[in-house]
Amino acid sequence: MPSMEEIADAMFKMVEADAGKVRYKPRDLEKKMKKDLGADKKECKAALKHLMDSGRLIYGYYGGVSVELPHTEGSAK
């Protein structure tokens, strides 16, 4: 069984790799982690909550709920 940190890292890498191309829904991430890592629903939810609480990922609400990288303003660069 993978740890919550391993699941969270895999989710983050998946979202980061496709940033700007694909909008992942939380359920899409859960299905992928079940397939690749053998994680269950409870572990996936805990990993996603950890990513949201730490600020590594955010929820986007454009056209439905999706998981995204946090946006930075132009002046913040």
PyMOL Python script that loads the backbone (N, CA, C, O; Angstrom):
from pymol import cmd

cmd.read_pdbstr("""\
ATOM      1  N   MET A   1       0.838  -1.184   0.000  1.00  0.00           N
ATOM      2  CA  MET A   1       0.000   0.000   0.000  1.00  0.00           C
ATOM      3  C   MET A   1       0.882   1.244   0.000  1.00  0.00           C
ATOM      4  O   MET A   1       1.805   1.347   0.808  1.00  0.00           O
ATOM      5  N   PRO A   2       0.607   2.191  -0.897  1.00  0.00           N
ATOM      6  CA  PRO A   2       1.386   3.427  -0.927  1.00  0.00           C
ATOM      7  C   PRO A   2       1.009   4.341   0.231  1.00  0.00           C
ATOM      8  O   PRO A   2      -0.118   4.305   0.726  1.00  0.00           O
ATOM      9  N   SER A   3       1.963   5.157   0.652  1.00  0.00           N
ATOM     10  CA  SER A   3       1.676   6.108   1.726  1.00  0.00           C
ATOM     11  C   SER A   3       0.937   7.321   1.148  1.00  0.00           C
ATOM     12  O   SER A   3       0.901   7.522  -0.066  1.00  0.00           O
ATOM     13  N   MET A   4       0.358   8.112   2.030  1.00  0.00           N
ATOM     14  CA  MET A   4      -0.370   9.299   1.613  1.00  0.00           C
ATOM     15  C   MET A   4       0.558  10.273   0.892  1.00  0.00           C
ATOM     16  O   MET A   4       0.148  10.914  -0.075  1.00  0.00           O
ATOM     17  N   GLU A   5       1.804  10.389   1.351  1.00  0.00           N
ATOM     18  CA  GLU A   5       2.783  11.283   0.715  1.00  0.00           C
ATOM     19  C   GLU A   5       3.107  10.834  -0.707  1.00  0.00           C
ATOM     20  O   GLU A   5       3.245  11.664  -1.605  1.00  0.00           O
ATOM     21  N   GLU A   6       3.229   9.526  -0.913  1.00  0.00           N
ATOM     22  CA  GLU A   6       3.511   9.003  -2.251  1.00  0.00           C
ATOM     23  C   GLU A   6       2.351   9.291  -3.202  1.00  0.00           C
ATOM     24  O   GLU A   6       2.563   9.650  -4.360  1.00  0.00           O
ATOM     25  N   ILE A   7       1.140   9.132  -2.711  1.00  0.00           N
ATOM     26  CA  ILE A   7      -0.043   9.415  -3.528  1.00  0.00           C
ATOM     27  C   ILE A   7      -0.108  10.903  -3.850  1.00  0.00           C
ATOM     28  O   ILE A   7      -0.372  11.286  -4.990  1.00  0.00           O
ATOM     29  N   ALA A   8       0.134  11.742  -2.842  1.00  0.00           N
ATOM     30  CA  ALA A   8       0.095  13.189  -3.038  1.00  0.00           C
ATOM     31  C   ALA A   8       1.149  13.626  -4.050  1.00  0.00           C
ATOM     32  O   ALA A   8       0.861  14.453  -4.916  1.00  0.00           O
ATOM     33  N   ASP A   9       2.350  13.092  -3.959  1.00  0.00           N
ATOM     34  CA  ASP A   9       3.405  13.446  -4.906  1.00  0.00           C
ATOM     35  C   ASP A   9       3.049  13.015  -6.326  1.00  0.00           C
ATOM     36  O   ASP A   9       3.292  13.751  -7.283  1.00  0.00           O
ATOM     37  N   ALA A  10       2.477  11.826  -6.459  1.00  0.00           N
ATOM     38  CA  ALA A  10       2.078  11.339  -7.783  1.00  0.00           C
ATOM     39  C   ALA A  10       0.975  12.219  -8.372  1.00  0.00           C
ATOM     40  O   ALA A  10       1.000  12.528  -9.564  1.00  0.00           O
ATOM     41  N   MET A  11       0.012  12.622  -7.550  1.00  0.00           N
ATOM     42  CA  MET A  11      -1.054  13.517  -8.017  1.00  0.00           C
ATOM     43  C   MET A  11      -0.473  14.852  -8.460  1.00  0.00           C
ATOM     44  O   MET A  11      -0.823  15.367  -9.522  1.00  0.00           O
ATOM     45  N   PHE A  12       0.413  15.410  -7.644  1.00  0.00           N
ATOM     46  CA  PHE A  12       1.004  16.703  -7.967  1.00  0.00           C
ATOM     47  C   PHE A  12       1.786  16.637  -9.281  1.00  0.00           C
ATOM     48  O   PHE A  12       1.663  17.525 -10.124  1.00  0.00           O
ATOM     49  N   LYS A  13       2.579  15.597  -9.449  1.00  0.00           N
ATOM     50  CA  LYS A  13       3.367  15.444 -10.683  1.00  0.00           C
ATOM     51  C   LYS A  13       2.463  15.314 -11.899  1.00  0.00           C
ATOM     52  O   LYS A  13       2.770  15.841 -12.969  1.00  0.00           O
ATOM     53  N   MET A  14       1.346  14.612 -11.732  1.00  0.00           N
ATOM     54  CA  MET A  14       0.408  14.430 -12.835  1.00  0.00           C
ATOM     55  C   MET A  14      -0.208  15.764 -13.249  1.00  0.00           C
ATOM     56  O   MET A  14      -0.286  16.072 -14.438  1.00  0.00           O
ATOM     57  N   VAL A  15      -0.644  16.555 -12.270  1.00  0.00           N
ATOM     58  CA  VAL A  15      -1.252  17.855 -12.558  1.00  0.00           C
ATOM     59  C   VAL A  15      -0.201  18.814 -13.121  1.00  0.00           C
ATOM     60  O   VAL A  15      -0.473  19.556 -14.065  1.00  0.00           O
ATOM     61  N   GLU A  16       0.993  18.794 -12.540  1.00  0.00           N
ATOM     62  CA  GLU A  16       2.068  19.690 -12.980  1.00  0.00           C
ATOM     63  C   GLU A  16       2.495  19.385 -14.421  1.00  0.00           C
ATOM     64  O   GLU A  16       2.744  20.306 -15.199  1.00  0.00           O
ATOM     65  N   ALA A  17       2.579  18.116 -14.775  1.00  0.00           N
ATOM     66  CA  ALA A  17       3.018  17.724 -16.112  1.00  0.00           C
ATOM     67  C   ALA A  17       2.049  18.198 -17.195  1.00  0.00           C
ATOM     68  O   ALA A  17       2.471  18.527 -18.303  1.00  0.00           O
ATOM     69  N   ASP A  18       0.764  18.233 -16.881  1.00  0.00           N
ATOM     70  CA  ASP A  18      -0.245  18.609 -17.873  1.00  0.00           C
ATOM     71  C   ASP A  18      -0.850  19.981 -17.616  1.00  0.00           C
ATOM     72  O   ASP A  18      -1.934  20.274 -18.120  1.00  0.00           O
ATOM     73  N   ALA A  19      -0.180  20.822 -16.848  1.00  0.00           N
ATOM     74  CA  ALA A  19      -0.698  22.157 -16.528  1.00  0.00           C
ATOM     75  C   ALA A  19      -0.900  22.954 -17.806  1.00  0.00           C
ATOM     76  O   ALA A  19      -0.011  23.020 -18.655  1.00  0.00           O
ATOM     77  N   GLY A  20      -2.063  23.552 -17.937  1.00  0.00           N
ATOM     78  CA  GLY A  20      -2.390  24.342 -19.102  1.00  0.00           C
ATOM     79  C   GLY A  20      -2.941  23.532 -20.268  1.00  0.00           C
ATOM     80  O   GLY A  20      -3.471  24.108 -21.218  1.00  0.00           O
ATOM     81  N   LYS A  21      -2.827  22.220 -20.215  1.00  0.00           N
ATOM     82  CA  LYS A  21      -3.316  21.374 -21.306  1.00  0.00           C
ATOM     83  C   LYS A  21      -4.585  20.624 -20.909  1.00  0.00           C
ATOM     84  O   LYS A  21      -5.546  20.544 -21.674  1.00  0.00           O
ATOM     85  N   VAL A  22      -4.563  20.075 -19.687  1.00  0.00           N
ATOM     86  CA  VAL A  22      -5.664  19.230 -19.211  1.00  0.00           C
ATOM     87  C   VAL A  22      -6.133  19.739 -17.863  1.00  0.00           C
ATOM     88  O   VAL A  22      -5.325  20.098 -17.007  1.00  0.00           O
ATOM     89  N   ARG A  23      -7.452  19.768 -17.680  1.00  0.00           N
ATOM     90  CA  ARG A  23      -8.025  20.106 -16.377  1.00  0.00           C
ATOM     91  C   ARG A  23      -8.512  18.800 -15.746  1.00  0.00           C
ATOM     92  O   ARG A  23      -9.478  18.193 -16.208  1.00  0.00           O
ATOM     93  N   TYR A  24      -7.832  18.387 -14.697  1.00  0.00           N
ATOM     94  CA  TYR A  24      -8.197  17.142 -14.026  1.00  0.00           C
ATOM     95  C   TYR A  24      -9.271  17.390 -12.989  1.00  0.00           C
ATOM     96  O   TYR A  24      -9.195  18.344 -12.216  1.00  0.00           O
ATOM     97  N   LYS A  25     -10.268  16.527 -12.978  1.00  0.00           N
ATOM     98  CA  LYS A  25     -11.272  16.537 -11.930  1.00  0.00           C
ATOM     99  C   LYS A  25     -10.738  15.676 -10.800  1.00  0.00           C
ATOM    100  O   LYS A  25      -9.930  14.780 -11.044  1.00  0.00           O
ATOM    101  N   PRO A  26     -11.168  15.925  -9.563  1.00  0.00           N
ATOM    102  CA  PRO A  26     -10.706  15.097  -8.448  1.00  0.00           C
ATOM    103  C   PRO A  26     -10.936  13.604  -8.696  1.00  0.00           C
ATOM    104  O   PRO A  26     -10.101  12.781  -8.321  1.00  0.00           O
ATOM    105  N   ARG A  27     -12.031  13.258  -9.308  1.00  0.00           N
ATOM    106  CA  ARG A  27     -12.344  11.849  -9.590  1.00  0.00           C
ATOM    107  C   ARG A  27     -11.350  11.250 -10.590  1.00  0.00           C
ATOM    108  O   ARG A  27     -11.002  10.073 -10.494  1.00  0.00           O
ATOM    109  N   ASP A  28     -10.893  12.071 -11.558  1.00  0.00           N
ATOM    110  CA  ASP A  28      -9.898  11.593 -12.531  1.00  0.00           C
ATOM    111  C   ASP A  28      -8.601  11.216 -11.827  1.00  0.00           C
ATOM    112  O   ASP A  28      -7.996  10.188 -12.132  1.00  0.00           O
ATOM    113  N   LEU A  29      -8.179  12.052 -10.888  1.00  0.00           N
ATOM    114  CA  LEU A  29      -6.956  11.772 -10.130  1.00  0.00           C
ATOM    115  C   LEU A  29      -7.111  10.500  -9.304  1.00  0.00           C
ATOM    116  O   LEU A  29      -6.201   9.674  -9.228  1.00  0.00           O
ATOM    117  N   GLU A  30      -8.282  10.360  -8.689  1.00  0.00           N
ATOM    118  CA  GLU A  30      -8.543   9.175  -7.862  1.00  0.00           C
ATOM    119  C   GLU A  30      -8.479   7.893  -8.705  1.00  0.00           C
ATOM    120  O   GLU A  30      -7.872   6.906  -8.292  1.00  0.00           O
ATOM    121  N   LYS A  31      -9.103   7.914  -9.877  1.00  0.00           N
ATOM    122  CA  LYS A  31      -9.087   6.739 -10.750  1.00  0.00           C
ATOM    123  C   LYS A  31      -7.671   6.386 -11.172  1.00  0.00           C
ATOM    124  O   LYS A  31      -7.298   5.213 -11.187  1.00  0.00           O
ATOM    125  N   LYS A  32      -6.877   7.402 -11.516  1.00  0.00           N
ATOM    126  CA  LYS A  32      -5.502   7.163 -11.962  1.00  0.00           C
ATOM    127  C   LYS A  32      -4.651   6.583 -10.829  1.00  0.00           C
ATOM    128  O   LYS A  32      -3.841   5.685 -11.061  1.00  0.00           O
ATOM    129  N   MET A  33      -4.830   7.089  -9.612  1.00  0.00           N
ATOM    130  CA  MET A  33      -4.051   6.586  -8.474  1.00  0.00           C
ATOM    131  C   MET A  33      -4.467   5.159  -8.123  1.00  0.00           C
ATOM    132  O   MET A  33      -3.627   4.352  -7.723  1.00  0.00           O
ATOM    133  N   LYS A  34      -5.756   4.840  -8.269  1.00  0.00           N
ATOM    134  CA  LYS A  34      -6.221   3.465  -8.036  1.00  0.00           C
ATOM    135  C   LYS A  34      -5.572   2.526  -9.031  1.00  0.00           C
ATOM    136  O   LYS A  34      -5.129   1.435  -8.671  1.00  0.00           O
ATOM    137  N   LYS A  35      -5.517   2.951 -10.286  1.00  0.00           N
ATOM    138  CA  LYS A  35      -4.964   2.113 -11.342  1.00  0.00           C
ATOM    139  C   LYS A  35      -3.450   1.949 -11.198  1.00  0.00           C
ATOM    140  O   LYS A  35      -2.934   0.834 -11.274  1.00  0.00           O
ATOM    141  N   ASP A  36      -2.736   3.070 -10.988  1.00  0.00           N
ATOM    142  CA  ASP A  36      -1.272   3.038 -10.982  1.00  0.00           C
ATOM    143  C   ASP A  36      -0.669   2.559  -9.663  1.00  0.00           C
ATOM    144  O   ASP A  36       0.295   1.794  -9.655  1.00  0.00           O
ATOM    145  N   LEU A  37      -1.245   3.016  -8.547  1.00  0.00           N
ATOM    146  CA  LEU A  37      -0.637   2.736  -7.246  1.00  0.00           C
ATOM    147  C   LEU A  37      -1.418   1.753  -6.383  1.00  0.00           C
ATOM    148  O   LEU A  37      -0.910   1.278  -5.368  1.00  0.00           O
ATOM    149  N   GLY A  38      -2.636   1.450  -6.777  1.00  0.00           N
ATOM    150  CA  GLY A  38      -3.460   0.557  -5.966  1.00  0.00           C
ATOM    151  C   GLY A  38      -4.013   1.231  -4.720  1.00  0.00           C
ATOM    152  O   GLY A  38      -4.320   0.564  -3.732  1.00  0.00           O
ATOM    153  N   ALA A  39      -4.142   2.562  -4.766  1.00  0.00           N
ATOM    154  CA  ALA A  39      -4.654   3.322  -3.624  1.00  0.00           C
ATOM    155  C   ALA A  39      -6.177   3.222  -3.569  1.00  0.00           C
ATOM    156  O   ALA A  39      -6.829   3.050  -4.599  1.00  0.00           O
ATOM    157  N   ASP A  40      -6.735   3.328  -2.377  1.00  0.00           N
ATOM    158  CA  ASP A  40      -8.188   3.318  -2.266  1.00  0.00           C
ATOM    159  C   ASP A  40      -8.725   4.749  -2.183  1.00  0.00           C
ATOM    160  O   ASP A  40      -7.956   5.708  -2.116  1.00  0.00           O
ATOM    161  N   LYS A  41     -10.046   4.877  -2.187  1.00  0.00           N
ATOM    162  CA  LYS A  41     -10.698   6.183  -2.240  1.00  0.00           C
ATOM    163  C   LYS A  41     -10.342   7.048  -1.032  1.00  0.00           C
ATOM    164  O   LYS A  41     -10.099   8.246  -1.174  1.00  0.00           O
ATOM    165  N   LYS A  42     -10.312   6.449   0.143  1.00  0.00           N
ATOM    166  CA  LYS A  42     -10.024   7.201   1.362  1.00  0.00           C
ATOM    167  C   LYS A  42      -8.609   7.780   1.339  1.00  0.00           C
ATOM    168  O   LYS A  42      -8.400   8.928   1.731  1.00  0.00           O
ATOM    169  N   GLU A  43      -7.640   6.987   0.880  1.00  0.00           N
ATOM    170  CA  GLU A  43      -6.257   7.467   0.787  1.00  0.00           C
ATOM    171  C   GLU A  43      -6.134   8.595  -0.227  1.00  0.00           C
ATOM    172  O   GLU A  43      -5.415   9.566   0.007  1.00  0.00           O
ATOM    173  N   CYS A  44      -6.829   8.475  -1.348  1.00  0.00           N
ATOM    174  CA  CYS A  44      -6.781   9.508  -2.383  1.00  0.00           C
ATOM    175  C   CYS A  44      -7.381  10.815  -1.883  1.00  0.00           C
ATOM    176  O   CYS A  44      -6.839  11.890  -2.140  1.00  0.00           O
ATOM    177  N   LYS A  45      -8.494  10.723  -1.173  1.00  0.00           N
ATOM    178  CA  LYS A  45      -9.110  11.930  -0.623  1.00  0.00           C
ATOM    179  C   LYS A  45      -8.190  12.606   0.389  1.00  0.00           C
ATOM    180  O   LYS A  45      -8.081  13.832   0.409  1.00  0.00           O
ATOM    181  N   ALA A  46      -7.529  11.813   1.227  1.00  0.00           N
ATOM    182  CA  ALA A  46      -6.601  12.366   2.217  1.00  0.00           C
ATOM    183  C   ALA A  46      -5.416  13.038   1.536  1.00  0.00           C
ATOM    184  O   ALA A  46      -4.978  14.105   1.966  1.00  0.00           O
ATOM    185  N   ALA A  47      -4.894  12.427   0.481  1.00  0.00           N
ATOM    186  CA  ALA A  47      -3.763  12.996  -0.254  1.00  0.00           C
ATOM    187  C   ALA A  47      -4.170  14.302  -0.934  1.00  0.00           C
ATOM    188  O   ALA A  47      -3.412  15.272  -0.912  1.00  0.00           O
ATOM    189  N   LEU A  48      -5.347  14.334  -1.534  1.00  0.00           N
ATOM    190  CA  LEU A  48      -5.823  15.550  -2.194  1.00  0.00           C
ATOM    191  C   LEU A  48      -6.063  16.660  -1.177  1.00  0.00           C
ATOM    192  O   LEU A  48      -5.748  17.821  -1.439  1.00  0.00           O
ATOM    193  N   LYS A  49      -6.616  16.312  -0.025  1.00  0.00           N
ATOM    194  CA  LYS A  49      -6.829  17.302   1.035  1.00  0.00           C
ATOM    195  C   LYS A  49      -5.490  17.864   1.508  1.00  0.00           C
ATOM    196  O   LYS A  49      -5.369  19.064   1.754  1.00  0.00           O
ATOM    197  N   HIS A  50      -4.492  16.999   1.634  1.00  0.00           N
ATOM    198  CA  HIS A  50      -3.157  17.437   2.042  1.00  0.00           C
ATOM    199  C   HIS A  50      -2.585  18.433   1.029  1.00  0.00           C
ATOM    200  O   HIS A  50      -2.007  19.450   1.412  1.00  0.00           O
ATOM    201  N   LEU A  51      -2.747  18.136  -0.259  1.00  0.00           N
ATOM    202  CA  LEU A  51      -2.248  19.039  -1.301  1.00  0.00           C
ATOM    203  C   LEU A  51      -2.970  20.386  -1.282  1.00  0.00           C
ATOM    204  O   LEU A  51      -2.349  21.428  -1.491  1.00  0.00           O
ATOM    205  N   MET A  52      -4.265  20.364  -1.033  1.00  0.00           N
ATOM    206  CA  MET A  52      -5.042  21.614  -0.976  1.00  0.00           C
ATOM    207  C   MET A  52      -4.665  22.431   0.254  1.00  0.00           C
ATOM    208  O   MET A  52      -4.483  23.645   0.166  1.00  0.00           O
ATOM    209  N   ASP A  53      -4.548  21.767   1.398  1.00  0.00           N
ATOM    210  CA  ASP A  53      -4.215  22.466   2.642  1.00  0.00           C
ATOM    211  C   ASP A  53      -2.815  23.068   2.613  1.00  0.00           C
ATOM    212  O   ASP A  53      -2.578  24.126   3.195  1.00  0.00           O
ATOM    213  N   SER A  54      -1.890  22.393   1.935  1.00  0.00           N
ATOM    214  CA  SER A  54      -0.518  22.891   1.867  1.00  0.00           C
ATOM    215  C   SER A  54      -0.356  23.971   0.809  1.00  0.00           C
ATOM    216  O   SER A  54       0.667  24.657   0.788  1.00  0.00           O
ATOM    217  N   GLY A  55      -1.344  24.141  -0.072  1.00  0.00           N
ATOM    218  CA  GLY A  55      -1.276  25.170  -1.098  1.00  0.00           C
ATOM    219  C   GLY A  55      -0.560  24.738  -2.364  1.00  0.00           C
ATOM    220  O   GLY A  55      -0.346  25.558  -3.257  1.00  0.00           O
ATOM    221  N   ARG A  56      -0.185  23.476  -2.465  1.00  0.00           N
ATOM    222  CA  ARG A  56       0.498  22.995  -3.677  1.00  0.00           C
ATOM    223  C   ARG A  56      -0.470  22.926  -4.859  1.00  0.00           C
ATOM    224  O   ARG A  56      -0.066  23.134  -6.003  1.00  0.00           O
ATOM    225  N   LEU A  57      -1.738  22.637  -4.588  1.00  0.00           N
ATOM    226  CA  LEU A  57      -2.777  22.616  -5.612  1.00  0.00           C
ATOM    227  C   LEU A  57      -3.982  23.396  -5.118  1.00  0.00           C
ATOM    228  O   LEU A  57      -4.161  23.585  -3.915  1.00  0.00           O
ATOM    229  N   ILE A  58      -4.812  23.850  -6.060  1.00  0.00           N
ATOM    230  CA  ILE A  58      -6.048  24.566  -5.714  1.00  0.00           C
ATOM    231  C   ILE A  58      -7.191  23.991  -6.550  1.00  0.00           C
ATOM    232  O   ILE A  58      -6.967  23.311  -7.551  1.00  0.00           O
ATOM    233  N   TYR A  59      -8.414  24.277  -6.119  1.00  0.00           N
ATOM    234  CA  TYR A  59      -9.581  23.922  -6.908  1.00  0.00           C
ATOM    235  C   TYR A  59      -9.867  25.065  -7.868  1.00  0.00           C
ATOM    236  O   TYR A  59      -9.810  26.235  -7.490  1.00  0.00           O
ATOM    237  N   GLY A  60     -10.175  24.719  -9.108  1.00  0.00           N
ATOM    238  CA  GLY A  60     -10.627  25.690 -10.093  1.00  0.00           C
ATOM    239  C   GLY A  60     -12.091  25.426 -10.374  1.00  0.00           C
ATOM    240  O   GLY A  60     -12.541  24.282 -10.315  1.00  0.00           O
ATOM    241  N   TYR A  61     -12.840  26.479 -10.680  1.00  0.00           N
ATOM    242  CA  TYR A  61     -14.282  26.316 -10.855  1.00  0.00           C
ATOM    243  C   TYR A  61     -14.757  26.768 -12.227  1.00  0.00           C
ATOM    244  O   TYR A  61     -15.943  27.044 -12.404  1.00  0.00           O
ATOM    245  N   TYR A  62     -13.857  26.848 -13.203  1.00  0.00           N
ATOM    246  CA  TYR A  62     -14.234  27.259 -14.546  1.00  0.00           C
ATOM    247  C   TYR A  62     -14.748  26.048 -15.318  1.00  0.00           C
ATOM    248  O   TYR A  62     -13.980  25.140 -15.636  1.00  0.00           O
ATOM    249  N   GLY A  63     -16.042  26.033 -15.617  1.00  0.00           N
ATOM    250  CA  GLY A  63     -16.622  24.920 -16.367  1.00  0.00           C
ATOM    251  C   GLY A  63     -16.728  23.636 -15.567  1.00  0.00           C
ATOM    252  O   GLY A  63     -16.735  22.551 -16.148  1.00  0.00           O
ATOM    253  N   GLY A  64     -16.810  23.730 -14.257  1.00  0.00           N
ATOM    254  CA  GLY A  64     -16.865  22.557 -13.381  1.00  0.00           C
ATOM    255  C   GLY A  64     -15.651  22.551 -12.469  1.00  0.00           C
ATOM    256  O   GLY A  64     -14.703  23.306 -12.684  1.00  0.00           O
ATOM    257  N   VAL A  65     -15.678  21.719 -11.474  1.00  0.00           N
ATOM    258  CA  VAL A  65     -14.591  21.665 -10.502  1.00  0.00           C
ATOM    259  C   VAL A  65     -13.397  20.925 -11.097  1.00  0.00           C
ATOM    260  O   VAL A  65     -13.534  19.835 -11.653  1.00  0.00           O
ATOM    261  N   SER A  66     -12.222  21.543 -10.969  1.00  0.00           N
ATOM    262  CA  SER A  66     -10.995  20.900 -11.437  1.00  0.00           C
ATOM    263  C   SER A  66      -9.885  21.172 -10.432  1.00  0.00           C
ATOM    264  O   SER A  66     -10.012  22.047  -9.575  1.00  0.00           O
ATOM    265  N   VAL A  67      -8.803  20.422 -10.543  1.00  0.00           N
ATOM    266  CA  VAL A  67      -7.645  20.583  -9.672  1.00  0.00           C
ATOM    267  C   VAL A  67      -6.545  21.225 -10.510  1.00  0.00           C
ATOM    268  O   VAL A  67      -6.215  20.736 -11.590  1.00  0.00           O
ATOM    269  N   GLU A  68      -5.973  22.335 -10.005  1.00  0.00           N
ATOM    270  CA  GLU A  68      -5.002  23.101 -10.774  1.00  0.00           C
ATOM    271  C   GLU A  68      -3.829  23.522  -9.908  1.00  0.00           C
ATOM    272  O   GLU A  68      -3.879  23.446  -8.681  1.00  0.00           O
ATOM    273  N   LEU A  69      -2.772  23.967 -10.574  1.00  0.00           N
ATOM    274  CA  LEU A  69      -1.656  24.598  -9.868  1.00  0.00           C
ATOM    275  C   LEU A  69      -2.090  26.006  -9.486  1.00  0.00           C
ATOM    276  O   LEU A  69      -2.885  26.613 -10.204  1.00  0.00           O
ATOM    277  N   PRO A  70      -1.590  26.545  -8.375  1.00  0.00           N
ATOM    278  CA  PRO A  70      -1.931  27.923  -8.014  1.00  0.00           C
ATOM    279  C   PRO A  70      -1.419  28.892  -9.075  1.00  0.00           C
ATOM    280  O   PRO A  70      -0.336  28.706  -9.629  1.00  0.00           O
ATOM    281  N   HIS A  71      -2.196  29.911  -9.347  1.00  0.00           N
ATOM    282  CA  HIS A  71      -1.830  30.919 -10.343  1.00  0.00           C
ATOM    283  C   HIS A  71      -1.014  32.023  -9.672  1.00  0.00           C
ATOM    284  O   HIS A  71      -1.225  32.337  -8.500  1.00  0.00           O
ATOM    285  N   THR A  72      -0.087  32.604 -10.422  1.00  0.00           N
ATOM    286  CA  THR A  72       0.659  33.751  -9.914  1.00  0.00           C
ATOM    287  C   THR A  72       0.339  34.956 -10.799  1.00  0.00           C
ATOM    288  O   THR A  72       0.259  34.850 -12.022  1.00  0.00           O
ATOM    289  N   GLU A  73       0.164  36.076 -10.155  1.00  0.00           N
ATOM    290  CA  GLU A  73      -0.116  37.310 -10.882  1.00  0.00           C
ATOM    291  C   GLU A  73       1.144  37.781 -11.606  1.00  0.00           C
ATOM    292  O   GLU A  73       2.254  37.432 -11.205  1.00  0.00           O
ATOM    293  N   GLY A  74       0.986  38.544 -12.635  1.00  0.00           N
ATOM    294  CA  GLY A  74       2.107  39.041 -13.416  1.00  0.00           C
ATOM    295  C   GLY A  74       3.068  39.879 -12.585  1.00  0.00           C
ATOM    296  O   GLY A  74       4.281  39.802 -12.780  1.00  0.00           O
ATOM    297  N   SER A  75       2.543  40.679 -11.658  1.00  0.00           N
ATOM    298  CA  SER A  75       3.394  41.549 -10.839  1.00  0.00           C
ATOM    299  C   SER A  75       4.101  40.778  -9.727  1.00  0.00           C
ATOM    300  O   SER A  75       5.037  41.294  -9.116  1.00  0.00           O
ATOM    301  N   ALA A  76       3.660  39.536  -9.459  1.00  0.00           N
ATOM    302  CA  ALA A  76       4.266  38.747  -8.384  1.00  0.00           C
ATOM    303  C   ALA A  76       5.544  38.069  -8.837  1.00  0.00           C
ATOM    304  O   ALA A  76       6.291  37.544  -8.011  1.00  0.00           O
ATOM    305  N   LYS A  77       5.809  38.073 -10.132  1.00  0.00           N
ATOM    306  CA  LYS A  77       6.996  37.405 -10.652  1.00  0.00           C
ATOM    307  C   LYS A  77       8.173  38.217 -10.397  1.00  0.00           C
ATOM    308  O   LYS A  77       9.282  37.828 -10.761  1.00  0.00           O
TER     309      LYS A  77
END
""", "prot")
cmd.dss("prot")
cmd.show_as("cartoon", "prot")
cmd.util.cbc("prot")
cmd.orient("prot")
